[in-house]
């Protein structure tokens, strides 16, 4: 089983070939290729590579499926006894990325 753990926008995601992962907005447009830069761990069939802090010699590519606004998140502020209440909502920009393949650029031992 192949999988990798990558850092995208300060968050870590487990990535398998063929998996669609939802991340915070990335600057590329829909339909463009996306190369995962910070790969922290790679599992290739019988070998395990752990980076310190990142793994070199591995190419992990994907394709941007869509960019959209997520569901509304509501934030409340409240102070007791002084009748201070604030309700704020926002919709985060999200991106769906399909992981295509995990390739070794150099031989893994």
N, C-alpha and C positions, 0 to 999 in steps of 0.2 A: 504494500500500500504506500502510495506516494502522498506526502503532505508537507506543507511548510508553514512556518509562523512568520508573518511579516508585520512590520510597523508601518501603518498608513495614517498620517495625520496625528501622530502621537498615541494611537491606539493599536493594540495587537490583535491580529486576526489569524485564525487557522484557515489555510487555503488548500483545497483539493482541486485537481484538474476537473473541469466541468462545473464547479460550484459557482453560484452567483452570490456575491457578498455585497452588503449595503454599507457604504462608508460615508464620512462627511465629504462635502463637495471637493472635487479635484478640478484643476484648471482645464483639462482636456475636454474636447467636445464629444458628443455622442457618435459612436461608430469608429472612433480613433483607437489605436493601440495604446495600452498602458503597461509600462514596465515597472515592476515592483523593485524599488531601490534598496530598502533596508530589510534584508532577509535575516532573521534571527536564528532560525533552526530549520533544518531540512531532514526529512526522513525519506530515503530512497530504498525501497524493498528491504534490503538487509543491512544498510548502513545508516548511521545517524550522525549528522554534522551539527555541532553547536557553535555558533559564532561567538567571538569575543571582541567587540559586541556584534559584528555582522559577519555573515558567511560570504566568502568570495568564491568565484568560480561557478556560481549557480545563476541561471537565467530563468526568471519567472515572469511570464507575460500574460496579459489579459486584454480584454476588449471592453470598452465602455458601452454598456447597454442603454442606460437612460440616466438623465439628471432631472430631479424633481424636488418639490417641496414636500416635506414629511407632514405627519399629523401635528396638530397644534399642541404645544406644551404650555401649561399654565403655571405661573409662578405667583405665589401669594406672600405678601409681607404683612405682619401683624404685630402690634404692640398692645399689650393688655392695659386696661384702665385709662388710656388716653384716646380711645376710639380711632386709632391709626390703622387703616387697612388699605392695601394696594393690591390690585390684581392685574398682572401683566401676562400677555400671551405672545408666543412667537412660533413660527414654523421654520424648522431648520432645512437648509438645502442639503440634499442627499444625492449620492451617485451609486448606481448599481454597476458592479464590475464582474464580468464572467472570467474566471481563471481558465486560460487555455492549456498551458503546459509548463512542467517543471523540467528544465534541461540542465545537464552538467556541462559547463564549458570546458572544464578540465577533468581529468580522471579523479574519481573519488575513491579514497582508500579506507 
